[in-house]
Amino acid sequence: MSAEIIFQLTDVTVPSRRDAERAVVEAVNWEVHKGEFWIVGGLQGSGKSDLVFMLAGLTKPLKGRYELFGQDMGEHFGDEFLPNRLRTGMVFDDSRLFSGLTIAENVSLPVRYHQNLAVEESASWLTALLKETEIVEFADDMPSSVPRNWRVRIALARALALRPEVLFVENALRGVDTRHAAWWVAFIKKLWAGHPLMAGKPMTIVASTDEFRPWRNCGAQFAELEGRKFLTHGETAPADDEEHMMTAGEET
Amino acid sequence: MPEITQRRSLLWRAPLPRSYVDFVGLKVLRFILTIQGLGAFALITLAVMITKFGTSRRVTMPMIRAHLARSGVRLFAMTMFVSVALGLIIIGQTVSLLERVNADQFLGTVMVSVVVRELGPLLTALIVLSRTGAANVIELGTARALGEVEALEALGIDPIHYLVVPRVIGMALGIFSLTIYLIIGALLSGYMWAFLQDVPLTPGEYFSQLTRSLNVTDFVVLASKSLLFGATIAVVTCYHGLAQPLRLEEVSGATVRAVAQSVIFCMLLDALFIVIYLVA
C-alpha cells in the first residue's frame, strides 16, 4: 500500500508571488507522499520561492489543479483551509519575523494564538523549541538585533511551534555560513526521520535551494526548475550550475 | 513680471485643457475607489470582530490593552494641555463678546455647544490621529512591505483579527476616554479663565448653566461620535497600511494619504452628526 498523498499538482502553472497574474513555472505535475523529503533547486529567479509560496497556500495556482491534503487549493483559499494550513509549516528565507515582538514572542505566537494560551502556559513548549534550535540566548531580543544566520533558525522554530506534519522551507541556506548550513542539513534530516521535538513523528519536507551540493547524500529526492519547467531527478542530485560549467570546460 | 501676469491671465481665461479634466476625473475615480475599498475593509473588519469575538482572547486582549494605552493613557498629558488651552481660547474670545451684549448667563451654554458638541471629540480625534494614527500606517505598511502579513497567513493567523481589530477597539475606546477628559478639562479651565477675567459668575451658576444646556442627546451623540471617530481613524490608517501591497518607499506616501483621508472622514462624520443632532 502506498503512503498517503500529501499534495498533488496536475498541470499547474505557478504564479509569481509579487504579481499573481504572471506565470513563472508551467505544467508542473508532481505528487508528494507522506514522509517524503524533497529538495527543489534552481537558479535565482527560476521560481523556487514562487513554487514554495504556492505549495504553502499563500498564492493560488494560475492554471491546473493543486490539492493539499485532498483539498483543492484553487477553490478553498479562506478560513476553510485553516485546519489544513495548521498541518503545514513555512520557513521564509528572509525569516519574516514580526518586528514588534521579541524572539520568544515570535516563536510562541502561533501556539498561543491557536490554543488561546497565556504567556506562562506556553513557556515549557517555547523553552523546548528555543533549546532544540539553539536560540535560547536570543529569547528576549528583538529580531532586528539578531544576525541573519540566526533569524532563519528562529523562523524555523516558529514554523515548528504548531507541530506541523509538512514543512516548507524556502531557501534556508541562502547567505548562511557553512557552520549554520551544516546545522540546517542535519536538523532537517532529523525532522524528516522523526525529531523528539515533534514527538518522533517523521515529517514531510519540501525545501528549496540555490545549490544542491549541501543536500547531497541526505536521502532526499531532488527536483529542479529550469526554463519554466519542473523536472524531477529522483534520489540523484543534479549538478549545480558551476559544476555544469566545470564539466563543460573539461570537455572542451 | 508683466509678461508673467499676462500669461497667468490668459491661462485663467483659456478653456480648461483636456488634461485638467483627465486630472480631475482621475482624482474622482481614485476617490470613489478609495471609498469602495475602505467600505469593504470596514465591513470585513466588522465581520471579523463579530465572528472571531472570543477567539484567542489571551493574545488579543493584551494587544487591545496595549493599543488603548497607546491611543489613550499615553496621550493624556497632551490632551490635558490642549483642554486647558481650549478653555482659555473659548473663554477669552467669548467673555468679551458676551459682556458687550450683557449675556454672561450664556457662558455655560457656549461651552456646551462648542466643547461638548463639537470641538471636544474632533480635537481629541485629531490628537490621536497625529500621534497614533500615523504610527499605525507606518507600522502596518512596514510589516506589509517586509512580508510579515504573509508570515501571519502562513501561521493561520488572520491579519485582520490580529492586527486591525485590536487597533480599532483600542483607538475607539482611547478617543472616547480622552474626549471625556478633554471636555472636563476644558470646562474646568474655562471657568478658571473666566474667574481670572473677573467675570461675575459663581461656580454654582456656571455649572448650573452647563447642566441646563446638556441633554440626553448630547451624551448619546458624544459617545457615538467619539467611538466612531476612533473606529474610522483606525480603519482608514489600517487600510492604507495593510490592504494593498506596499514597498518600503511607498510607506510615507500611504501615511500622508491615510492622515488626510482620516481628517476628511472625521469632518464628514461630524457634519452627519450635526444633521442628526438638529433632527433629534
Interface residues (C-beta under 8 A of the other chain):
Chain A: R18 F53 A56 G57 L58 D79 L82 R85 L86 G89 M90 F92 D94 R96 L97 F98 S99 G100 L109 P110 R112 Y113 H114 N116 L117 A118 R158 A159 L162
Chain B: T55 S56 R57 R58 V59 E139 T142 A143 L146 G147 E148 E150 A151 L152 E153 A154 L155 G156 I157 D158 Y162 P245
